[in-house]
């Protein structure tokens, strides 16, 4: 009946999820971070180079707290 498809579905699910988890493990070993950044658009490339200049490690995501404050001149 319908439950006969469950073993095949489980095998397919495992086989299709292996590349995702393998890339997480590879990135953790190679870069010290679980996820790599995509560089498909101009905005993503700009953010990659910005984080590389601010923190020295472009694969570490940084937000507004990484941007130094400007000195106020009165």
PQR file of N, CA, C, O and H, with PARSE charges and radii, in Angstrom:
ATOM      1  N   UNK A   1       0.828  -1.184   0.000 -0.4000 1.5000
ATOM      2  CA  UNK A   1       0.000   0.000   0.000 -0.0000 2.0000
ATOM      3  C   UNK A   1       0.883   1.262   0.000  0.5500 1.7000
ATOM      4  O   UNK A   1       2.003   1.248  -0.511 -0.5500 1.4000
ATOM      5  N   UNK A   2       0.356   2.347   0.581 -0.4000 1.5000
ATOM      6  CA  UNK A   2       1.063   3.615   0.510 -0.0000 2.0000
ATOM      7  C   UNK A   2       2.334   3.624   1.345  0.5500 1.7000
ATOM      8  O   UNK A   2       3.251   4.388   1.046 -0.5500 1.4000
ATOM      9  H   UNK A   2      -0.554   2.358   0.996  0.4000 1.0000
ATOM     10  N   UNK A   3       2.419   2.791   2.392 -0.4000 1.5000
ATOM     11  CA  UNK A   3       3.598   2.790   3.258 -0.0000 2.0000
ATOM     12  C   UNK A   3       4.804   2.124   2.609  0.5500 1.7000
ATOM     13  O   UNK A   3       5.916   2.213   3.130 -0.5500 1.4000
ATOM     14  H   UNK A   3       1.674   2.170   2.635  0.4000 1.0000
ATOM     15  N   UNK A   4       4.596   1.460   1.484 -0.4000 1.5000
ATOM     16  CA  UNK A   4       5.714   0.834   0.789 -0.0000 2.0000
ATOM     17  C   UNK A   4       6.662   1.855   0.171  0.5500 1.7000
ATOM     18  O   UNK A   4       7.805   1.534  -0.155 -0.5500 1.4000
ATOM     19  H   UNK A   4       3.693   1.387   1.061  0.4000 1.0000
ATOM     20  N   UNK A   5       6.190   3.069   0.015 -0.4000 1.5000
ATOM     21  CA  UNK A   5       7.042   4.108  -0.557 -0.0000 2.0000
ATOM     22  C   UNK A   5       7.915   4.781   0.507  0.5500 1.7000
ATOM     23  O   UNK A   5       8.861   5.484   0.151 -0.5500 1.4000
ATOM     24  H   UNK A   5       5.262   3.330   0.281  0.4000 1.0000
ATOM     25  N   UNK A   6       7.635   4.592   1.777 -0.4000 1.5000
ATOM     26  CA  UNK A   6       8.380   5.264   2.851 -0.0000 2.0000
ATOM     27  C   UNK A   6       9.873   4.925   2.861  0.5500 1.7000
ATOM     28  O   UNK A   6      10.673   5.849   3.007 -0.5500 1.4000
ATOM     29  H   UNK A   6       6.867   4.021   2.066  0.4000 1.0000
ATOM     30  N   UNK A   7      10.302   3.676   2.718 -0.4000 1.5000
ATOM     31  CA  UNK A   7      11.752   3.435   2.687 -0.0000 2.0000
ATOM     32  C   UNK A   7      12.446   4.125   1.506  0.5500 1.7000
ATOM     33  O   UNK A   7      13.542   4.663   1.663 -0.5500 1.4000
ATOM     34  H   UNK A   7       9.652   2.925   2.600  0.4000 1.0000
ATOM     35  N   UNK A   8      11.828   4.111   0.352 -0.4000 1.5000
ATOM     36  CA  UNK A   8      12.422   4.787  -0.804 -0.0000 2.0000
ATOM     37  C   UNK A   8      12.466   6.298  -0.594  0.5500 1.7000
ATOM     38  O   UNK A   8      13.440   6.955  -0.962 -0.5500 1.4000
ATOM     39  H   UNK A   8      10.938   3.673   0.225  0.4000 1.0000
ATOM     40  N   UNK A   9      11.422   6.835  -0.008 -0.4000 1.5000
ATOM     41  CA  UNK A   9      11.397   8.278   0.256 -0.0000 2.0000
ATOM     42  C   UNK A   9      12.453   8.655   1.283  0.5500 1.7000
ATOM     43  O   UNK A   9      13.079   9.708   1.161 -0.5500 1.4000
ATOM     44  H   UNK A   9      10.631   6.301   0.291  0.4000 1.0000
ATOM     45  N   UNK A  10      12.660   7.823   2.284 -0.4000 1.5000
ATOM     46  CA  UNK A  10      13.682   8.105   3.290 -0.0000 2.0000
ATOM     47  C   UNK A  10      15.085   8.060   2.665  0.5500 1.7000
ATOM     48  O   UNK A  10      15.928   8.900   2.980 -0.5500 1.4000
ATOM     49  H   UNK A  10      12.151   6.968   2.383  0.4000 1.0000
ATOM     50  N   UNK A  11      15.332   7.101   1.797 -0.4000 1.5000
ATOM     51  CA  UNK A  11      16.632   7.014   1.124 -0.0000 2.0000
ATOM     52  C   UNK A  11      16.864   8.235   0.249  0.5500 1.7000
ATOM     53  O   UNK A  11      17.968   8.780   0.233 -0.5500 1.4000
ATOM     54  H   UNK A  11      14.647   6.419   1.541  0.4000 1.0000
ATOM     55  N   UNK A  12      15.857   8.667  -0.470 -0.4000 1.5000
ATOM     56  CA  UNK A  12      15.987   9.857  -1.317 -0.0000 2.0000
ATOM     57  C   UNK A  12      16.231  11.107  -0.475  0.5500 1.7000
ATOM     58  O   UNK A  12      17.050  11.949  -0.842 -0.5500 1.4000
ATOM     59  H   UNK A  12      14.961   8.224  -0.457  0.4000 1.0000
ATOM     60  N   UNK A  13      15.538  11.235   0.635 -0.4000 1.5000
ATOM     61  CA  UNK A  13      15.714  12.384   1.515 -0.0000 2.0000
ATOM     62  C   UNK A  13      17.136  12.446   2.055  0.5500 1.7000
ATOM     63  O   UNK A  13      17.746  13.514   2.084 -0.5500 1.4000
ATOM     64  H   UNK A  13      14.872  10.551   0.934  0.4000 1.0000
ATOM     65  N   UNK A  14      17.654  11.323   2.474 -0.4000 1.5000
ATOM     66  CA  UNK A  14      19.025  11.290   2.998 -0.0000 2.0000
ATOM     67  C   UNK A  14      20.024  11.623   1.895  0.5500 1.7000
ATOM     68  O   UNK A  14      20.942  12.415   2.109 -0.5500 1.4000
ATOM     69  H   UNK A  14      17.158  10.455   2.450  0.4000 1.0000
ATOM     70  N   UNK A  15      19.854  11.031   0.728 -0.4000 1.5000
ATOM     71  CA  UNK A  15      20.796  11.280  -0.366 -0.0000 2.0000
ATOM     72  C   UNK A  15      20.760  12.729  -0.847  0.5500 1.7000
ATOM     73  O   UNK A  15      21.794  13.275  -1.232 -0.5500 1.4000
ATOM     74  H   UNK A  15      19.108  10.388   0.554  0.4000 1.0000
ATOM     75  N   UNK A  16      19.611  13.344  -0.830 -0.4000 1.5000
ATOM     76  CA  UNK A  16      19.520  14.728  -1.285 -0.0000 2.0000
ATOM     77  C   UNK A  16      19.995  15.728  -0.228  0.5500 1.7000
ATOM     78  O   UNK A  16      20.353  16.853  -0.575 -0.5500 1.4000
ATOM     79  H   UNK A  16      18.771  12.901  -0.517  0.4000 1.0000
ATOM     80  N   UNK A  17      20.005  15.349   1.034 -0.4000 1.5000
ATOM     81  CA  UNK A  17      20.455  16.273   2.075 -0.0000 2.0000
ATOM     82  C   UNK A  17      21.950  16.145   2.361  0.5500 1.7000
ATOM     83  O   UNK A  17      22.519  17.017   3.017 -0.5500 1.4000
ATOM     84  H   UNK A  17      19.714  14.435   1.316  0.4000 1.0000
ATOM     85  N   UNK A  18      22.591  15.097   1.894 -0.4000 1.5000
ATOM     86  CA  UNK A  18      24.024  14.917   2.143 -0.0000 2.0000
ATOM     87  C   UNK A  18      24.895  16.056   1.605  0.5500 1.7000
ATOM     88  O   UNK A  18      25.782  16.499   2.335 -0.5500 1.4000
ATOM     89  H   UNK A  18      22.129  14.388   1.360  0.4000 1.0000
ATOM     90  N   UNK A  19      24.707  16.558   0.386 -0.4000 1.5000
ATOM     91  CA  UNK A  19      25.580  17.650  -0.082 -0.0000 2.0000
ATOM     92  C   UNK A  19      25.489  18.915   0.775  0.5500 1.7000
ATOM     93  O   UNK A  19      26.491  19.599   0.983 -0.5500 1.4000
ATOM     94  H   UNK A  19      23.986  16.198  -0.206  0.4000 1.0000
ATOM     95  N   UNK A  20      24.308  19.219   1.262 -0.4000 1.5000
ATOM     96  CA  UNK A  20      24.149  20.411   2.092 -0.0000 2.0000
ATOM     97  C   UNK A  20      24.954  20.282   3.380  0.5500 1.7000
ATOM     98  O   UNK A  20      25.699  21.193   3.740 -0.5500 1.4000
ATOM     99  H   UNK A  20      23.494  18.663   1.093  0.4000 1.0000
ATOM    100  N   UNK A  21      24.811  19.172   4.068 -0.4000 1.5000
ATOM    101  CA  UNK A  21      25.520  18.992   5.330 -0.0000 2.0000
ATOM    102  C   UNK A  21      27.014  18.764   5.118  0.5500 1.7000
ATOM    103  O   UNK A  21      27.821  19.125   5.974 -0.5500 1.4000
ATOM    104  H   UNK A  21      24.206  18.431   3.776  0.4000 1.0000
ATOM    105  N   UNK A  22      27.384  18.176   4.003 -0.4000 1.5000
ATOM    106  CA  UNK A  22      28.806  18.016   3.700 -0.0000 2.0000
ATOM    107  C   UNK A  22      29.464  19.372   3.454  0.5500 1.7000
ATOM    108  O   UNK A  22      30.603  19.591   3.867 -0.5500 1.4000
ATOM    109  H   UNK A  22      26.728  17.883   3.307  0.4000 1.0000
ATOM    110  N   UNK A  23      28.756  20.283   2.788 -0.4000 1.5000
ATOM    111  CA  UNK A  23      29.334  21.614   2.559 -0.0000 2.0000
ATOM    112  C   UNK A  23      29.447  22.394   3.867  0.5500 1.7000
ATOM    113  O   UNK A  23      30.388  23.169   4.043 -0.5500 1.4000
ATOM    114  H   UNK A  23      27.831  20.105   2.453  0.4000 1.0000
ATOM    115  N   UNK A  24      28.506  22.199   4.783 -0.4000 1.5000
ATOM    116  CA  UNK A  24      28.627  22.853   6.093 -0.0000 2.0000
ATOM    117  C   UNK A  24      29.871  22.370   6.829  0.5500 1.7000
ATOM    118  O   UNK A  24      30.614  23.168   7.401 -0.5500 1.4000
ATOM    119  H   UNK A  24      27.742  21.569   4.641  0.4000 1.0000
ATOM    120  N   UNK A  25      30.091  21.057   6.809 -0.4000 1.5000
ATOM    121  CA  UNK A  25      31.265  20.505   7.485 -0.0000 2.0000
ATOM    122  C   UNK A  25      32.556  20.974   6.812  0.5500 1.7000
ATOM    123  O   UNK A  25      33.521  21.321   7.493 -0.5500 1.4000
ATOM    124  H   UNK A  25      29.488  20.409   6.344  0.4000 1.0000
ATOM    125  N   UNK A  26      32.576  20.985   5.484 -0.4000 1.5000
ATOM    126  CA  UNK A  26      33.766  21.445   4.769 -0.0000 2.0000
ATOM    127  C   UNK A  26      34.070  22.909   5.076  0.5500 1.7000
ATOM    128  O   UNK A  26      35.224  23.263   5.317 -0.5500 1.4000
ATOM    129  H   UNK A  26      31.793  20.703   4.930  0.4000 1.0000
ATOM    130  N   UNK A  27      33.050  23.757   5.070 -0.4000 1.5000
ATOM    131  CA  UNK A  27      33.272  25.176   5.342 -0.0000 2.0000
ATOM    132  C   UNK A  27      33.723  25.399   6.777  0.5500 1.7000
ATOM    133  O   UNK A  27      34.525  26.296   7.035 -0.5500 1.4000
ATOM    134  H   UNK A  27      32.113  23.469   4.874  0.4000 1.0000
ATOM    135  N   UNK A  28      33.228  24.608   7.707 -0.4000 1.5000
ATOM    136  CA  UNK A  28      33.668  24.764   9.097 -0.0000 2.0000
ATOM    137  C   UNK A  28      35.145  24.396   9.228  0.5500 1.7000
ATOM    138  O   UNK A  28      35.887  25.073   9.939 -0.5500 1.4000
ATOM    139  H   UNK A  28      32.576  23.879   7.498  0.4000 1.0000
ATOM    140  N   UNK A  29      35.576  23.342   8.557 -0.4000 1.5000
ATOM    141  CA  UNK A  29      36.975  22.920   8.639 -0.0000 2.0000
ATOM    142  C   UNK A  29      37.873  23.897   7.879  0.5500 1.7000
ATOM    143  O   UNK A  29      38.931  24.282   8.377 -0.5500 1.4000
ATOM    144  H   UNK A  29      34.973  22.792   7.979  0.4000 1.0000
ATOM    145  N   UNK A  30      37.458  24.296   6.684 -0.4000 1.5000
ATOM    146  CA  UNK A  30      38.319  25.121   5.840 -0.0000 2.0000
ATOM    147  C   UNK A  30      38.336  26.589   6.250  0.5500 1.7000
ATOM    148  O   UNK A  30      39.390  27.224   6.233 -0.5500 1.4000
ATOM    149  H   UNK A  30      36.599  23.984   6.280  0.4000 1.0000
ATOM    150  N   UNK A  31      37.172  27.136   6.619 -0.4000 1.5000
ATOM    151  CA  UNK A  31      37.075  28.569   6.862 -0.0000 2.0000
ATOM    152  C   UNK A  31      36.744  28.950   8.294  0.5500 1.7000
ATOM    153  O   UNK A  31      36.799  30.130   8.641 -0.5500 1.4000
ATOM    154  H   UNK A  31      36.315  26.620   6.633  0.4000 1.0000
ATOM    155  N   UNK A  32      36.403  27.984   9.131 -0.4000 1.5000
ATOM    156  CA  UNK A  32      36.044  28.293  10.507 -0.0000 2.0000
ATOM    157  C   UNK A  32      34.653  28.866  10.635  0.5500 1.7000
ATOM    158  O   UNK A  32      34.303  29.416  11.680 -0.5500 1.4000
ATOM    159  H   UNK A  32      36.358  27.026   8.849  0.4000 1.0000
ATOM    160  N   UNK A  33      33.857  28.748   9.595 -0.4000 1.5000
ATOM    161  CA  UNK A  33      32.508  29.293   9.578 -0.0000 2.0000
ATOM    162  C   UNK A  33      31.617  28.285   8.865  0.5500 1.7000
ATOM    163  O   UNK A  33      32.061  27.630   7.922 -0.5500 1.4000
ATOM    164  H   UNK A  33      34.141  28.302   8.747  0.4000 1.0000
ATOM    165  N   UNK A  34      30.369  28.152   9.300 -0.4000 1.5000
ATOM    166  CA  UNK A  34      29.499  27.153   8.692 -0.0000 2.0000
ATOM    167  C   UNK A  34      29.086  27.510   7.265  0.5500 1.7000
ATOM    168  O   UNK A  34      28.929  26.622   6.427 -0.5500 1.4000
ATOM    169  H   UNK A  34      30.009  28.685  10.066  0.4000 1.0000
ATOM    170  N   UNK A  35      28.915  28.772   6.992 -0.4000 1.5000
ATOM    171  CA  UNK A  35      28.370  29.178   5.701 -0.0000 2.0000
ATOM    172  C   UNK A  35      29.362  30.048   4.948  0.5500 1.7000
ATOM    173  O   UNK A  35      30.052  30.881   5.536 -0.5500 1.4000
ATOM    174  H   UNK A  35      29.043  29.492   7.673  0.4000 1.0000
ATOM    175  N   UNK A  36      29.423  29.843   3.648 -0.4000 1.5000
ATOM    176  CA  UNK A  36      30.199  30.732   2.802 -0.0000 2.0000
ATOM    177  C   UNK A  36      29.262  31.756   2.201  0.5500 1.7000
ATOM    178  O   UNK A  36      28.067  31.502   2.043 -0.5500 1.4000
ATOM    179  H   UNK A  36      28.863  29.167   3.171  0.4000 1.0000
ATOM    180  N   UNK A  37      29.788  32.875   1.876 -0.4000 1.5000
ATOM    181  CA  UNK A  37      28.967  33.902   1.256 -0.0000 2.0000
ATOM    182  C   UNK A  37      28.895  33.676  -0.240  0.5500 1.7000
ATOM    183  O   UNK A  37      29.860  33.250  -0.875 -0.5500 1.4000
ATOM    184  H   UNK A  37      30.758  33.081   2.003  0.4000 1.0000
ATOM    185  N   UNK A  38      27.732  33.971  -0.785 -0.4000 1.5000
ATOM    186  CA  UNK A  38      27.593  33.932  -2.238 -0.0000 2.0000
ATOM    187  C   UNK A  38      28.097  35.258  -2.789  0.5500 1.7000
ATOM    188  O   UNK A  38      27.955  36.298  -2.145 -0.5500 1.4000
ATOM    189  H   UNK A  38      26.948  34.317  -0.270  0.4000 1.0000
ATOM    190  N   UNK A  39      28.671  35.222  -3.952 -0.4000 1.5000
ATOM    191  CA  UNK A  39      29.171  36.436  -4.593 -0.0000 2.0000
ATOM    192  C   UNK A  39      28.554  36.576  -5.969  0.5500 1.7000
ATOM    193  O   UNK A  39      29.255  36.852  -6.942 -0.5500 1.4000
ATOM    194  H   UNK A  39      28.786  34.377  -4.475  0.4000 1.0000
ATOM    195  N   UNK A  40      27.247  36.388  -6.055 -0.4000 1.5000
ATOM    196  CA  UNK A  40      26.573  36.393  -7.344 -0.0000 2.0000
ATOM    197  C   UNK A  40      26.185  37.789  -7.811  0.5500 1.7000
ATOM    198  O   UNK A  40      26.112  38.031  -9.016 -0.5500 1.4000
ATOM    199  H   UNK A  40      26.678  36.165  -5.263  0.4000 1.0000
ATOM    200  N   UNK A  41      25.939  38.697  -6.906 -0.4000 1.5000
ATOM    201  CA  UNK A  41      25.516  40.030  -7.321 -0.0000 2.0000
ATOM    202  C   UNK A  41      26.566  41.064  -6.902  0.5500 1.7000
ATOM    203  O   UNK A  41      27.465  40.778  -6.111 -0.5500 1.4000
ATOM    204  H   UNK A  41      25.999  38.501  -5.927  0.4000 1.0000
ATOM    205  N   UNK A  42      26.428  42.241  -7.441 -0.4000 1.5000
ATOM    206  CA  UNK A  42      27.363  43.331  -7.121 -0.0000 2.0000
ATOM    207  C   UNK A  42      27.254  43.702  -5.651  0.5500 1.7000
ATOM    208  O   UNK A  42      28.269  43.980  -5.013 -0.5500 1.4000
ATOM    209  H   UNK A  42      25.698  42.473  -8.084  0.4000 1.0000
ATOM    210  N   UNK A  43      26.044  43.715  -5.101 -0.4000 1.5000
ATOM    211  CA  UNK A  43      25.853  44.060  -3.696 -0.0000 2.0000
ATOM    212  C   UNK A  43      26.567  43.064  -2.786  0.5500 1.7000
ATOM    213  O   UNK A  43      27.217  43.467  -1.822 -0.5500 1.4000
ATOM    214  H   UNK A  43      25.219  43.489  -5.620  0.4000 1.0000
ATOM    215  N   UNK A  44      26.455  41.779  -3.079 -0.4000 1.5000
ATOM    216  CA  UNK A  44      27.112  40.764  -2.254 -0.0000 2.0000
ATOM    217  C   UNK A  44      28.629  40.871  -2.338  0.5500 1.7000
ATOM    218  O   UNK A  44      29.316  40.666  -1.338 -0.5500 1.4000
ATOM    219  H   UNK A  44      25.927  41.451  -3.862  0.4000 1.0000
ATOM    220  N   UNK A  45      29.163  41.189  -3.515 -0.4000 1.5000
ATOM    221  CA  UNK A  45      30.612  41.377  -3.647 -0.0000 2.0000
ATOM    222  C   UNK A  45      31.068  42.621  -2.882  0.5500 1.7000
ATOM    223  O   UNK A  45      32.144  42.621  -2.284 -0.5500 1.4000
ATOM    224  H   UNK A  45      28.605  41.356  -4.328  0.4000 1.0000
ATOM    225  N   UNK A  46      30.264  43.666  -2.898 -0.4000 1.5000
ATOM    226  CA  UNK A  46      30.612  44.867  -2.142 -0.0000 2.0000
ATOM    227  C   UNK A  46      30.618  44.602  -0.642  0.5500 1.7000
ATOM    228  O   UNK A  46      31.515  45.064   0.064 -0.5500 1.4000
ATOM    229  H   UNK A  46      29.390  43.666  -3.384  0.4000 1.0000
ATOM    230  N   UNK A  47      29.638  43.869  -0.152 -0.4000 1.5000
ATOM    231  CA  UNK A  47      29.588  43.553   1.271 -0.0000 2.0000
ATOM    232  C   UNK A  47      30.745  42.632   1.666  0.5500 1.7000
ATOM    233  O   UNK A  47      31.262  42.741   2.778 -0.5500 1.4000
ATOM    234  H   UNK A  47      28.909  43.494  -0.726  0.4000 1.0000
ATOM    235  N   UNK A  48      31.152  41.741   0.786 -0.4000 1.5000
ATOM    236  CA  UNK A  48      32.295  40.864   1.046 -0.0000 2.0000
ATOM    237  C   UNK A  48      33.568  41.684   1.208  0.5500 1.7000
ATOM    238  O   UNK A  48      34.337  41.472   2.146 -0.5500 1.4000
ATOM    239  H   UNK A  48      30.732  41.652  -0.117  0.4000 1.0000
ATOM    240  N   UNK A  49      33.786  42.619   0.295 -0.4000 1.5000
ATOM    241  CA  UNK A  49      34.996  43.440   0.390 -0.0000 2.0000
ATOM    242  C   UNK A  49      34.915  44.415   1.565  0.5500 1.7000
ATOM    243  O   UNK A  49      35.940  44.724   2.173 -0.5500 1.4000
ATOM    244  H   UNK A  49      33.161  42.792  -0.467  0.4000 1.0000
ATOM    245  N   UNK A  50      33.715  44.908   1.895 -0.4000 1.5000
ATOM    246  CA  UNK A  50      33.559  45.798   3.045 -0.0000 2.0000
ATOM    247  C   UNK A  50      33.914  45.075   4.334  0.5500 1.7000
ATOM    248  O   UNK A  50      34.648  45.613   5.162 -0.5500 1.4000
ATOM    249  H   UNK A  50      32.882  44.658   1.401  0.4000 1.0000
ATOM    250  N   UNK A  51      33.402  43.859   4.514 -0.4000 1.5000
ATOM    251  CA  UNK A  51      33.695  43.110   5.724 -0.0000 2.0000
ATOM    252  C   UNK A  51      35.159  42.711   5.797  0.5500 1.7000
ATOM    253  O   UNK A  51      35.730  42.636   6.885 -0.5500 1.4000
ATOM    254  H   UNK A  51      32.805  43.422   3.841  0.4000 1.0000
ATOM    255  N   UNK A  52      35.764  42.459   4.658 -0.4000 1.5000
ATOM    256  CA  UNK A  52      37.194  42.168   4.645 -0.0000 2.0000
ATOM    257  C   UNK A  52      38.020  43.362   5.085  0.5500 1.7000
ATOM    258  O   UNK A  52      39.034  43.201   5.764 -0.5500 1.4000
ATOM    259  H   UNK A  52      35.301  42.520   3.774  0.4000 1.0000
ATOM    260  N   UNK A  53      37.598  44.552   4.708 -0.4000 1.5000
ATOM    261  CA  UNK A  53      38.318  45.748   5.121 -0.0000 2.0000
ATOM    262  C   UNK A  53      38.070  46.131   6.566  0.5500 1.7000
ATOM    263  O   UNK A  53      38.969  46.646   7.231 -0.5500 1.4000
ATOM    264  H   UNK A  53      36.774  44.683   4.156  0.4000 1.0000
ATOM    265  N   UNK A  54      36.856  45.887   7.067 -0.4000 1.5000
ATOM    266  CA  UNK A  54      36.528  46.276   8.440 -0.0000 2.0000
ATOM    267  C   UNK A  54      37.059  45.305   9.479  0.5500 1.7000
ATOM    268  O   UNK A  54      37.621  45.721  10.492 -0.5500 1.4000
ATOM    269  H   UNK A  54      36.126  45.469   6.526  0.4000 1.0000
ATOM    270  N   UNK A  55      36.886  44.032   9.237 -0.4000 1.5000
ATOM    271  CA  UNK A  55      37.235  43.050  10.262 -0.0000 2.0000
ATOM    272  C   UNK A  55      38.465  42.221   9.917  0.5500 1.7000
ATOM    273  O   UNK A  55      39.001  41.535  10.787 -0.5500 1.4000
ATOM    274  H   UNK A  55      36.430  43.695   8.413  0.4000 1.0000
ATOM    275  N   UNK A  56      38.920  42.268   8.682 -0.4000 1.5000
ATOM    276  CA  UNK A  56      40.054  41.459   8.269 -0.0000 2.0000
ATOM    277  C   UNK A  56      39.679  40.035   7.908  0.5500 1.7000
ATOM    278  O   UNK A  56      40.528  39.263   7.461 -0.5500 1.4000
ATOM    279  H   UNK A  56      38.485  42.826   7.975  0.4000 1.0000
ATOM    280  N   UNK A  57      38.421  39.679   8.096 -0.4000 1.5000
ATOM    281  CA  UNK A  57      37.953  38.322   7.781 -0.0000 2.0000
ATOM    282  C   UNK A  57      36.638  38.455   7.019  0.5500 1.7000
ATOM    283  O   UNK A  57      35.586  38.599   7.642 -0.5500 1.4000
ATOM    284  H   UNK A  57      37.732  40.306   8.459  0.4000 1.0000
ATOM    285  N   UNK A  58      36.670  38.409   5.692 -0.4000 1.5000
ATOM    286  CA  UNK A  58      35.452  38.663   4.925 -0.0000 2.0000
ATOM    287  C   UNK A  58      34.398  37.581   5.052  0.5500 1.7000
ATOM    288  O   UNK A  58      33.239  37.821   4.713 -0.5500 1.4000
ATOM    289  H   UNK A  58      37.524  38.291   5.186  0.4000 1.0000
ATOM    290  N   UNK A  59      34.759  36.394   5.532 -0.4000 1.5000
ATOM    291  CA  UNK A  59      33.766  35.343   5.666 -0.0000 2.0000
ATOM    292  C   UNK A  59      32.988  35.453   6.964  0.5500 1.7000
ATOM    293  O   UNK A  59      32.006  34.735   7.153 -0.5500 1.4000
ATOM    294  H   UNK A  59      35.700  36.199   5.807  0.4000 1.0000
ATOM    295  N   UNK A  60      33.410  36.349   7.875 -0.4000 1.5000
ATOM    296  CA  UNK A  60      32.678  36.594   9.111 -0.0000 2.0000
ATOM    297  C   UNK A  60      31.684  37.719   8.844  0.5500 1.7000
ATOM    298  O   UNK A  60      32.075  38.836   8.507 -0.5500 1.4000
ATOM    299  H   UNK A  60      34.208  36.932   7.722  0.4000 1.0000
ATOM    300  N   UNK A  61      30.403  37.420   8.997 -0.4000 1.5000
ATOM    301  CA  UNK A  61      29.388  38.429   8.746 -0.0000 2.0000
ATOM    302  C   UNK A  61      29.461  39.499   9.827  0.5500 1.7000
ATOM    303  O   UNK A  61      29.535  39.181  11.013 -0.5500 1.4000
ATOM    304  H   UNK A  61      30.084  36.512   9.270  0.4000 1.0000
ATOM    305  N   UNK A  62      29.441  40.751   9.426 -0.4000 1.5000
ATOM    306  CA  UNK A  62      29.502  41.842  10.384 -0.0000 2.0000
ATOM    307  C   UNK A  62      28.393  42.836  10.080  0.5500 1.7000
ATOM    308  O   UNK A  62      28.016  43.037   8.925 -0.5500 1.4000
ATOM    309  H   UNK A  62      29.380  41.010   8.462  0.4000 1.0000
ATOM    310  N   UNK A  63      27.895  43.433  11.104 -0.4000 1.5000
ATOM    311  CA  UNK A  63      26.799  44.388  10.949 -0.0000 2.0000
ATOM    312  C   UNK A  63      27.267  45.795  11.261  0.5500 1.7000
ATOM    313  O   UNK A  63      28.439  46.128  11.083 -0.5500 1.4000
ATOM    314  H   UNK A  63      28.201  43.270  12.041  0.4000 1.0000
ATOM    315  N   UNK A  64      26.353  46.607  11.723 -0.4000 1.5000
ATOM    316  CA  UNK A  64      26.670  47.997  12.012 -0.0000 2.0000
ATOM    317  C   UNK A  64      27.635  48.150  13.179  0.5500 1.7000
ATOM    318  O   UNK A  64      28.333  49.160  13.273 -0.5500 1.4000
ATOM    319  H   UNK A  64      25.402  46.337  11.868  0.4000 1.0000
ATOM    320  N   UNK A  65      27.684  47.166  14.066 -0.4000 1.5000
ATOM    321  CA  UNK A  65      28.586  47.276  15.205 -0.0000 2.0000
ATOM    322  C   UNK A  65      30.055  47.186  14.789  0.5500 1.7000
ATOM    323  O   UNK A  65      30.921  47.580  15.570 -0.5500 1.4000
ATOM    324  H   UNK A  65      27.117  46.346  13.989  0.4000 1.0000
ATOM    325  N   UNK A  66      30.366  46.691  13.612 -0.4000 1.5000
ATOM    326  CA  UNK A  66      31.748  46.580  13.150 -0.0000 2.0000
ATOM    327  C   UNK A  66      32.238  47.872  12.504  0.5500 1.7000
ATOM    328  O   UNK A  66      33.443  48.051  12.329 -0.5500 1.4000
ATOM    329  H   UNK A  66      29.662  46.371  12.978  0.4000 1.0000
ATOM    330  N   UNK A  67      31.335  48.766  12.150 -0.4000 1.5000
ATOM    331  CA  UNK A  67      31.723  50.021  11.507 -0.0000 2.0000
ATOM    332  C   UNK A  67      32.136  51.015  12.586  0.5500 1.7000
ATOM    333  O   UNK A  67      31.354  51.302  13.492 -0.5500 1.4000
ATOM    334  H   UNK A  67      30.355  48.620  12.292  0.4000 1.0000
ATOM    335  N   UNK A  68      33.342  51.537  12.501 -0.4000 1.5000
ATOM    336  CA  UNK A  68      33.782  52.474  13.547 -0.0000 2.0000
ATOM    337  C   UNK A  68      33.023  53.796  13.464  0.5500 1.7000
ATOM    338  O   UNK A  68      32.645  54.256  12.387 -0.5500 1.4000
ATOM    339  H   UNK A  68      33.977  51.304  11.765  0.4000 1.0000
ATOM    340  N   UNK A  69      32.817  54.382  14.625 -0.4000 1.5000
ATOM    341  CA  UNK A  69      32.132  55.676  14.692 -0.0000 2.0000
ATOM    342  C   UNK A  69      33.085  56.780  14.238  0.5500 1.7000
ATOM    343  O   UNK A  69      34.293  56.714  14.467 -0.5500 1.4000
ATOM    344  H   UNK A  69      33.124  54.008  15.500  0.4000 1.0000
ATOM    345  N   UNK A  70      32.515  57.793  13.592 -0.4000 1.5000
ATOM    346  CA  UNK A  70      33.321  58.936  13.182 -0.0000 2.0000
ATOM    347  C   UNK A  70      33.574  59.833  14.389  0.5500 1.7000
ATOM    348  O   UNK A  70      32.725  59.968  15.270 -0.5500 1.4000
ATOM    349  H   UNK A  70      31.534  57.846  13.406  0.4000 1.0000
ATOM    350  N   UNK A  71      34.740  60.432  14.412 -0.4000 1.5000
ATOM    351  CA  UNK A  71      35.021  61.384  15.478 -0.0000 2.0000
ATOM    352  C   UNK A  71      34.269  62.673  15.197  0.5500 1.7000
ATOM    353  O   UNK A  71      34.313  63.207  14.089 -0.5500 1.4000
ATOM    354  H   UNK A  71      35.430  60.321  13.696  0.4000 1.0000
ATOM    355  N   UNK A  72      33.579  63.163  16.220 -0.4000 1.5000
ATOM    356  CA  UNK A  72      32.832  64.411  16.059 -0.0000 2.0000
ATOM    357  C   UNK A  72      33.773  65.585  16.248  0.5500 1.7000
ATOM    358  O   UNK A  72      34.466  65.694  17.260 -0.5500 1.4000
ATOM    359  H   UNK A  72      33.544  62.729  17.120  0.4000 1.0000
ATOM    360  N   UNK A  73      33.781  66.465  15.247 -0.4000 1.5000
ATOM    361  CA  UNK A  73      34.630  67.660  15.332 -0.0000 2.0000
ATOM    362  C   UNK A  73      33.720  68.859  15.531  0.5500 1.7000
ATOM    363  O   UNK A  73      32.865  69.159  14.697 -0.5500 1.4000
ATOM    364  H   UNK A  73      33.218  66.376  14.426  0.4000 1.0000
ATOM    365  N   UNK A  74      33.916  69.523  16.627 -0.4000 1.5000
ATOM    366  CA  UNK A  74      33.079  70.713  16.941 -0.0000 2.0000
ATOM    367  C   UNK A  74      33.748  71.982  16.524  0.5500 1.7000
ATOM    368  O   UNK A  74      33.191  73.063  16.712 -0.5500 1.4000
ATOM    369  H   UNK A  74      34.610  69.280  17.305  0.4000 1.0000
TER
END
